[in-house]
């Protein structure tokens, strides 16, 4: 079960970056934020503290970017 959370996060992360190459890039931040939540959950479960810090920083950066208007 724990690995499934990580794999879902990875799949969503790949999808998010794939969106940047399409006309749907406006969905990048939302998709990346959801992926980050899955990956952060996985990191917390396995107690991977460096990855927890990295994913927390990425989440904060994505939220700030979205508040400022997202990616155009």
HELIX and SHEET records of a PDB file:
HELIX    1   1 UNK A    2  UNK A   19  1                                  18    
HELIX    2   2 UNK A   25  UNK A   27  5                                   3    
HELIX    3   3 UNK A   28  UNK A   46  1                                  19    
HELIX    4   4 UNK A   49  UNK A   67  1                                  19    
END                                                                             
